Amino acid sequence: MSSSDNTTNASNIIQADQQPARYISFLEQQHNTVNAHVSEDATIDNKDTSPILDGYQVEPSASCFFLCTNMRARYSVAIWCFFGFFCLYAMRVNLSVAIVAMVAPQSSLNQSVQACPVVHTNSTKPPAKYEFEWDPNKQGLVLGAFFYGYISTQIIGGNLAERFGGKWIFGGGILISSILTLLTPLAARINYKLLIAIRVIIGMASGPAFPSAAALWGKWIPTAERSRIPPAAQSGTSIGIIFTTPLVSIMSENGFIGGWPSAFYVFGIASCIWFIGWCFFSFNSPAEHPRISKEERSFLREHIPHHPLRNRTTPWKQIACCPSVYGIGINHVCFNFIYYTLLTSLPTYFATILNFNLHQNGLIFALPYCAQFLTIIAVGQTVDRLRARNSFSITTLRKAQAIIGTIGSCSCLVAIGYMNCNKIAAVVCCIFAVGFLGVQTCGPIIAHLDIASNYAGTIVGITNSLATIPGFVGPYVVGAITNNNQTIHAWRLIFIISAGIGAFGCLAFCILFNGEEKPWNRIEHEVDTNESTS
C-alpha cells in the first residue's frame, strides 16, 4: 500500500471520529437555545402566564394516582372528585334497583296491575323469592327518605366548605355514607322504619357533596374551563348509575353475597377505599397543594379571583336580592323533579309496566345515563369553545342550553306515556329524555360559578336544598298515583306532570337569569383587622 493511500485512510478515520463530536456539539447548541427561550419566558409578567401553559408542558403532578405524564394538579383533583361522585351515586341509586329484588311486585300481591304482556321464555331458574311485601306508598317513603336528610345539610355544608375548604367536607360525607350503606341490609331486615332512618342519615352525610365540590371548583378551575371540567367531574354521577344498575341486577339475580344485600356491601367497601386515596391526593386549593408546578400555580392565581377563606363574611343580602339566583334555583328545582322521578321510579316502571326482568331492568336503566354522560362531555366542550371565542355571551349560552335541554327532555317524557307497550320506542324515549337533561347539567345547573365563583358553595347549598324537595315529593307522587293503580295511564300522567314542571323551570330561568359576574363576588367582605395594625 502506498503512503498516499495511508494518508487518505488516516484522514477518513479522523473525519469519522470528528462526526459524533460535531453532532454532539450541535445538540448542545440546540439544547442551550431551548433553555435560553424557556428562561426568558419564565421571567415574563403574570399576565402572560396563560401562553406559558399553552406553549410548554406543565410539570407532571405527583398527586396523580395514575402513571400519566403532564397531569396538571387541577385535573388530578377533578379525577378524584369524579370517583367520589361515582361512589356517592352508586350508594344512592343501588336501592332503586335492589328494591325490585327485595319487594314483591303488586301482581304478586294481587293488586291492580294493567301491564304489558309478558314474553315467556324457557328458563330453568327458580321463581324469584322476595323478602318484603311493601305497598307503593311504603316503597315511596323508603326511596324518598334519603332526600329528607339530604335537604338539611346543603347550606351549612357549602358555607363551611367556603370557609375551611371542601376537601374534608366532601370526603367525610362520603365516608359516613359508605359506613351506613354497609349497615343497610341489616336495617331493612329489622324494620323498614329503621331502614328509613338509615337512609335519612345517609342523605344528611351526602348533602354537602355538591356545595363543597362547587367550593373546590371556585378555587381550582379557571373561567375558560368551567363548562368542561366541573360537569365532567360531576358526570361521575352518571357513570355511577351506568355501572351500578346492571351490576346490582346481576349480583341480585345470581345470589352474590346473599343477592340484593351485595348492592350495599360492594359499593360501601369501594367508597371506603376511595376515601383513603382522597385523603392523600386532594387539596383545598392550589396554595395548599405541595406538588403543583409553579407554572400552574401562577396560571391559576392569575385566572381565579382570590379572597381570604376565613376572614370573609357571606353577602347574604346581595344573594337574597339577586334575580339570577332565583332563576337558577327555580330551574334547579324543576330539573331535579324530572331527574329524581326518573332516577327513583324508572326501574319500577320497567319492571311493573314493561315487564323487564331484573337483569334486563338493570342494563336498560343504565342506557339513559350513558346518553347523559356523552351529552355532558360533548356540549361542555362546545360551550367552552364558543365562550373562549366570545361568539356569544354567557347569558345567551346558558339560556340556549336551558331551552334546548328542556324542549328535548320534556317532549320525550310526554312521548313515553303514549308508547303504550312498544317497549323499544319507550326505552328510546327514556334514553333521549335523560340525554337532553345533560345539556342543562353542563349549563344552568353550574351557572352558580358564572355569577359568583367565590360564593358558589353557599349558592349551590341554597339552590340544591330547594332542589332536594323533588327527591321526596317525586316518589311520593308516583306512589300516590300508582297505589292500586299500576297502569299505563297512571304512568302517562306521571310523565306529563314531570314535563310540565320542567317547562316551567326553563321559563323562569330565561326570564330571571343574567350570567355576568356579580359585583359583590369581587368585593372582599372581610372582618375589620385595623385593630391588629394600630
C-alpha positions in Angstrom: 0.0 0.0 0.0 1.4 3.4 -0.9 2.0 6.3 1.5 -0.7 8.4 -0.2 -3.2 5.6 0.5 -2.2 5.5 4.2 -2.6 9.3 4.4 -6.1 9.1 2.9 -7.2 6.4 5.2 -5.9 8.2 8.2 -7.8 11.4 7.1 -11.0 9.4 6.8 -10.7 7.9 10.2 -10.1 11.4 11.7 -13.2 12.7 10.0 -15.2 9.8 11.1 -14.1 10.3 14.7 -14.9 14.0 14.5 -18.5 13.5 13.2 -20.0 12.3 16.5 -18.3 15.1 18.3 -19.7 17.7 15.8 -23.2 16.1 16.2 -23.0 16.3 20.0 -21.8 19.9 19.8 -24.8 20.6 17.5 -27.2 19.0 20.0 -25.7 21.0 22.9 -26.2 24.2 20.9 -29.9 23.4 20.3 -30.4 22.4 24.0 -28.8 25.7 25.1 -31.0 27.6 22.7 -34.2 26.0 24.0 -33.1 26.6 27.6 -32.5 30.2 26.8 -36.0 30.6 25.4 -37.6 28.9 28.4 -35.6 31.0 30.8 -36.8 34.2 29.0 -40.4 33.1 29.0 -40.2 32.1 32.7 -39.5 35.7 33.7 -42.4 37.4 31.9 -45.1 39.2 33.8 -48.1 37.3 35.4 -50.5 38.5 32.8 -48.6 36.3 30.2 -48.8 33.1 32.2 -51.5 31.7 30.0 -49.2 31.4 27.0 -46.7 29.7 29.2 -49.1 26.9 29.9 -50.2 26.7 26.3 -46.7 26.7 24.9 -44.9 24.4 27.3 -45.8 21.3 29.1 -46.8 21.7 32.7 -44.7 19.9 35.3 -46.2 16.4 36.0 -48.1 16.4 39.2 -47.1 13.7 41.7 -50.7 13.7 43.0 -51.9 11.8 40.0 -52.9 8.3 41.1 -52.4 7.0 37.5 -49.0 6.9 35.8 -49.9 9.8 33.5 -47.4 12.3 32.2 -48.1 16.0 32.3 -51.1 15.6 34.6 -52.0 19.0 35.9 -52.9 19.3 39.6 -56.4 20.6 39.0 -57.1 17.7 36.7 -56.0 15.3 39.3 -58.4 16.9 41.9 -61.1 16.6 39.3 -60.4 12.9 38.7 -60.7 12.1 42.4 -63.9 14.2 42.6 -65.2 12.1 39.6 -64.7 8.9 41.5 -66.2 10.5 44.6 -69.4 11.3 42.8 -69.3 7.8 41.3 -69.3 6.4 44.8 -71.9 8.9 46.0 -74.4 7.9 43.3 -73.6 4.2 43.5 -74.7 4.3 47.1 -77.7 6.5 46.3 -79.1 4.5 43.3 -78.4 1.0 44.5 -81.6 0.9 46.5 -83.7 1.9 43.5 -82.6 -1.2 41.7 -82.2 -3.6 44.7 -85.8 -2.8 45.8 -87.0 -4.6 42.7 -85.4 -7.8 44.1 -86.3 -7.0 47.7 -90.1 -6.3 47.4 -92.8 -8.5 45.9 -94.4 -6.7 42.9 -98.0 -5.7 43.1 -99.0 -8.6 40.7 -97.8 -11.0 43.4 -99.9 -9.1 46.0 -103.0 -9.4 43.8 -103.3 -5.7 43.5 -104.4 -3.7 40.5 -101.9 -4.0 37.6 -102.5 -3.3 33.9 -99.2 -4.0 32.3 -97.8 -5.1 29.0 -97.9 -8.8 28.2 -95.0 -10.9 29.4 -92.9 -12.7 26.9 -92.5 -16.2 28.3 -89.2 -17.9 27.7 -87.9 -21.4 28.7 -85.9 -20.8 31.8 -84.6 -23.3 34.4 -84.2 -20.6 37.1 -86.5 -20.9 40.1 -89.1 -18.2 40.6 -87.9 -15.1 42.4 -88.3 -15.0 46.2 -89.0 -11.7 47.9 -88.2 -10.8 51.5 -90.6 -7.9 51.8 -94.2 -7.0 50.9 -94.3 -3.3 50.9 -97.0 -1.4 49.1 -96.2 1.5 46.7 -96.8 4.1 49.5 -94.3 2.4 51.8 -91.8 2.0 48.9 -92.2 5.7 48.2 -91.3 6.5 51.8 -88.2 4.3 51.7 -87.0 5.7 48.3 -87.7 9.3 49.3 -86.2 9.0 52.8 -82.7 9.9 51.5 -83.8 13.3 50.5 -85.3 14.3 53.8 -81.8 14.2 55.2 -80.2 15.5 52.0 -82.0 18.8 52.2 -80.9 19.6 55.8 -77.1 19.9 55.3 -76.8 21.7 51.9 -76.4 25.3 53.0 -74.3 24.7 56.1 -72.0 22.3 54.1 -71.4 24.8 51.3 -70.7 27.6 53.8 -68.3 25.5 55.8 -66.5 24.4 52.6 -66.1 28.1 51.5 -64.6 29.0 54.9 -62.5 25.9 55.7 -62.1 24.2 52.3 -64.1 21.5 50.6 -61.7 18.5 50.9 -62.9 17.1 54.3 -66.5 18.2 53.9 -66.7 16.3 50.6 -64.7 13.3 51.6 -66.0 13.0 55.1 -69.6 12.9 53.9 -68.9 10.1 51.5 -67.1 8.1 54.2 -70.0 8.3 56.6 -72.4 7.3 53.8 -70.3 4.3 53.0 -70.3 3.0 56.6 -74.1 3.4 56.8 -74.6 1.8 53.4 -72.8 -1.3 54.8 -75.5 -1.4 57.6 -78.5 -1.0 55.2 -79.3 -4.8 54.7 -79.4 -5.3 58.5 -81.6 -2.3 59.0 -84.1 -3.4 56.3 -84.4 -6.9 57.8 -85.0 -5.5 61.3 -87.7 -3.0 60.4 -88.5 -0.8 57.4 -88.7 2.2 59.7 -85.0 1.6 60.7 -84.2 1.5 57.0 -85.8 4.9 56.5 -83.8 6.3 59.4 -80.6 5.0 57.9 -81.4 6.5 54.6 -82.2 9.8 56.2 -78.8 9.9 57.8 -77.1 8.9 54.6 -78.8 11.8 52.9 -77.6 14.1 55.6 -74.0 12.9 55.1 -74.3 13.2 51.3 -75.9 16.7 51.3 -72.7 18.8 51.4 -71.1 16.9 48.4 -72.2 19.2 45.6 -71.9 22.5 47.5 -68.4 21.5 48.8 -67.4 20.5 45.2 -68.6 23.9 44.0 -66.3 25.5 46.6 -63.4 23.4 45.2 -64.2 24.4 41.6 -64.2 28.1 42.7 -60.6 27.6 43.9 -59.3 25.3 41.2 -61.0 25.8 37.9 -60.4 29.0 35.7 -63.3 30.6 33.9 -62.5 29.2 30.5 -62.8 25.6 31.8 -66.0 25.8 33.8 -68.3 24.4 31.3 -66.0 21.4 30.8 -64.1 20.3 34.0 -66.8 20.6 36.7 -69.5 18.9 34.6 -67.0 16.2 33.5 -66.1 15.5 37.2 -69.7 15.6 38.3 -70.6 13.2 35.4 -69.2 10.6 37.8 -72.8 10.6 39.0 -73.9 9.3 35.6 -71.1 6.8 35.4 -72.0 5.6 38.9 -75.6 5.0 37.7 -74.4 3.3 34.5 -72.0 1.0 36.3 -74.2 0.3 39.4 -77.6 -0.6 37.9 -76.6 -3.5 35.8 -74.1 -4.8 38.4 -76.7 -4.7 41.1 -79.2 -6.5 39.0 -76.6 -9.2 38.1 -75.5 -9.7 41.7 -79.0 -9.8 42.9 -80.2 -12.3 40.3 -77.2 -14.6 40.8 -77.2 -14.5 44.6 -73.8 -12.9 45.0 -73.1 -12.4 48.7 -76.7 -13.2 49.5 -78.3 -11.5 46.5 -79.6 -8.0 46.9 -77.5 -7.2 50.1 -74.4 -7.3 47.8 -75.6 -4.0 46.3 -74.8 -2.3 49.6 -71.7 -4.3 50.7 -69.8 -3.9 47.4 -70.3 -0.2 47.0 -69.9 0.6 50.7 -66.5 -1.0 50.7 -65.4 0.6 47.4 -66.3 4.0 48.9 -64.2 3.4 52.0 -61.3 2.6 49.7 -61.9 5.8 47.7 -61.7 7.9 50.9 -58.2 6.7 51.6 -57.0 7.9 48.2 -58.9 11.2 48.6 -57.0 11.9 51.9 -53.6 11.8 50.2 -54.3 13.2 46.7 -56.8 16.0 47.1 -56.3 19.6 48.4 -58.5 22.6 49.2 -56.7 25.0 46.9 -53.6 25.4 44.7 -51.9 27.2 47.6 -52.1 24.1 49.8 -51.0 21.6 47.1 -47.4 20.6 47.9 -46.6 19.2 44.4 -48.3 21.6 42.0 -46.0 23.1 39.4 -45.0 26.8 39.7 -46.4 27.5 36.3 -49.8 26.1 37.0 -50.0 27.8 40.4 -49.2 31.2 38.7 -51.7 30.5 36.0 -54.5 29.7 38.5 -53.6 32.7 40.7 -54.0 35.0 37.6 -57.2 33.5 36.3 -59.1 32.8 39.5 -60.1 35.7 41.8 -58.6 35.0 45.3 -60.1 36.1 48.6 -59.3 35.0 52.2 -61.2 31.9 53.3 -61.7 32.6 57.0 -61.9 36.4 57.2 -64.7 36.8 54.7 -68.4 37.2 55.5 -71.0 35.8 53.2 -73.0 38.6 51.4 -76.4 37.1 52.3 -78.4 40.3 51.4 -76.9 40.5 47.9 -77.6 36.8 47.3 -81.2 37.1 48.5 -81.8 40.1 46.2 -80.2 38.6 43.1 -82.7 37.6 40.4 -80.2 35.3 38.8 -80.0 33.2 42.0 -83.8 32.8 41.9 -83.7 31.8 38.2 -81.1 29.2 38.9 -83.0 27.9 42.0 -86.4 27.6 40.3 -84.9 25.8 37.3 -82.8 23.6 39.5 -85.9 22.5 41.4 -87.9 21.7 38.3 -84.9 20.0 36.6 -84.5 17.8 39.7 -88.2 16.8 39.7 -87.6 15.2 36.3 -84.2 13.8 37.3 -85.2 12.3 40.7 -88.5 11.0 39.5 -86.8 9.1 36.7 -83.9 8.1 38.9 -86.0 6.5 41.6 -89.0 5.3 39.6 -87.8 4.1 36.2 -86.7 0.7 37.5 -90.3 0.2 38.9 -91.8 1.3 35.6 -89.6 -1.0 33.6 -90.4 -4.0 35.9 -94.1 -3.4 36.6 -95.4 -2.0 33.3 -92.9 -3.0 30.6 -92.3 -6.3 32.4 -88.5 -6.4 32.0 -86.8 -9.0 34.2 -84.3 -7.9 36.8 -81.3 -8.4 34.6 -82.9 -6.5 31.7 -84.0 -3.8 34.1 -80.5 -3.0 35.3 -79.0 -2.9 31.8 -81.8 -0.8 30.2 -81.9 1.6 33.2 -78.2 2.3 32.6 -78.7 3.4 28.9 -80.3 6.8 29.5 -77.4 7.8 31.8 -74.9 6.7 29.2 -76.6 9.2 26.9 -76.5 11.9 29.6 -72.7 11.4 30.2 -71.9 11.6 26.4 -74.1 14.8 26.2 -72.3 16.5 29.1 -68.9 15.9 27.6 -69.8 17.0 24.0 -71.9 20.0 25.0 -69.5 21.1 27.7 -66.6 21.2 25.2 -68.7 23.1 22.6 -69.9 25.7 25.0 -66.3 26.3 26.4 -65.0 26.8 22.8 -67.8 29.3 22.0 -67.2 31.1 25.2 -63.4 31.3 24.5 -64.1 32.8 21.1 -66.5 35.4 22.5 -69.1 34.2 20.0 -71.9 34.6 22.4 -72.4 36.0 25.9 -72.5 33.5 28.8 -76.1 34.6 29.4 -77.1 33.6 25.8 -75.3 30.3 26.0 -76.8 29.3 29.4 -80.4 30.2 28.2 -79.9 28.3 24.9 -78.8 25.3 26.9 -81.8 25.5 29.1 -84.2 25.8 26.2 -82.7 23.0 24.1 -82.4 20.7 27.1 -86.0 21.4 28.3 -87.7 21.0 24.9 -85.8 17.8 24.2 -86.4 16.1 27.6 -90.0 17.3 28.1 -91.1 16.2 24.6 -89.6 12.8 25.1 -91.2 12.4 28.5 -94.6 13.1 27.1 -93.9 10.6 24.3 -93.0 7.8 26.7 -96.6 7.8 28.1 -98.0 7.3 24.6 -95.7 4.4 23.6 -98.0 2.0 25.4 -96.4 -1.5 25.1 -94.0 -0.6 22.4 -91.0 -1.4 24.6 -88.3 -0.4 22.2 -89.8 3.0 21.5 -90.5 3.6 25.2 -86.8 2.8 26.1 -85.6 5.1 23.2 -87.7 7.9 24.5 -86.3 7.4 28.0 -82.8 7.5 26.7 -83.3 10.8 24.8 -85.2 12.3 27.8 -82.3 11.8 30.2 -79.8 12.5 27.5 -81.2 16.0 26.9 -81.0 16.6 30.7 -77.2 16.6 30.1 -77.5 19.8 28.1 -78.7 21.5 31.3 -76.2 19.7 33.6 -73.2 21.5 32.0 -75.1 24.8 31.7 -77.8 26.2 34.0 -77.1 23.7 36.7 -73.5 25.0 37.1 -74.4 28.7 36.5 -73.5 29.5 40.1 -69.9 29.6 39.0 -70.7 32.2 36.4 -72.3 34.7 38.7 -70.3 34.3 41.9 -67.5 31.7 41.9 -66.3 32.9 45.4 -69.7 32.0 46.9 -70.6 29.1 44.7 -70.6 26.7 47.7 -73.2 28.8 49.5 -75.4 29.4 46.5 -75.2 25.7 45.4 -76.2 24.9 49.0 -79.2 27.1 48.8 -80.4 26.0 45.4 -79.6 22.4 45.9 -81.5 22.4 49.2 -84.6 23.6 47.4 -83.9 21.2 44.5 -83.9 18.3 47.0 -87.6 18.7 47.7 -88.5 16.8 44.4 -86.4 14.0 45.8 -89.1 13.0 48.3 -92.1 14.7 46.6 -91.5 12.8 43.3 -91.5 9.3 44.8 -94.5 10.2 47.0 -96.4 11.5 43.9 -95.5 8.3 42.0 -96.6 6.1 44.9 -99.9 8.0 45.4 -100.8 7.8 41.7 -99.9 4.2 41.2 -101.1 2.8 44.5 -103.6 0.0 43.5 -103.4 1.6 40.0 -100.3 0.3 38.3 -101.5 1.1 34.8 -100.1 2.7 31.6 -102.5 5.6 32.0 -101.2 6.3 35.6 -97.6 6.4 34.4 -98.6 8.6 31.5 -99.9 11.1 33.9 -96.6 11.0 35.9 -94.6 11.7 32.8 -96.8 14.6 31.7 -96.7 16.2 35.2 -92.9 15.9 35.1 -92.7 17.5 31.7 -94.9 20.4 32.7 -92.8 21.2 35.8 -89.6 21.1 33.7 -91.1 23.6 31.2 -92.0 26.0 34.0 -88.4 25.9 35.3 -87.0 26.7 31.9 -89.3 29.7 31.5 -88.4 31.1 34.9 -84.7 30.7 34.2 -84.9 32.5 30.9 -86.7 35.4 32.5 -84.6 35.9 35.6 -81.0 34.8 34.7 -78.2 37.0 33.8 -74.8 35.2 33.6 -72.4 38.2 34.1 -70.3 38.1 37.2 -71.9 40.0 40.1 -70.1 43.0 41.6 -70.4 41.6 45.1 -68.4 38.5 44.1 -65.2 40.6 43.9 -65.8 42.7 46.9 -63.9 41.4 49.9 -66.3 41.3 52.8 -63.6 41.0 55.4 -63.6 41.4 59.1 -62.0 44.7 60.1 -58.4 44.0 61.1 -57.3 47.5 61.7 -57.0 46.9 65.4 -54.2 44.5 64.8 -52.2 47.1 62.9 -52.9 50.1 65.1 
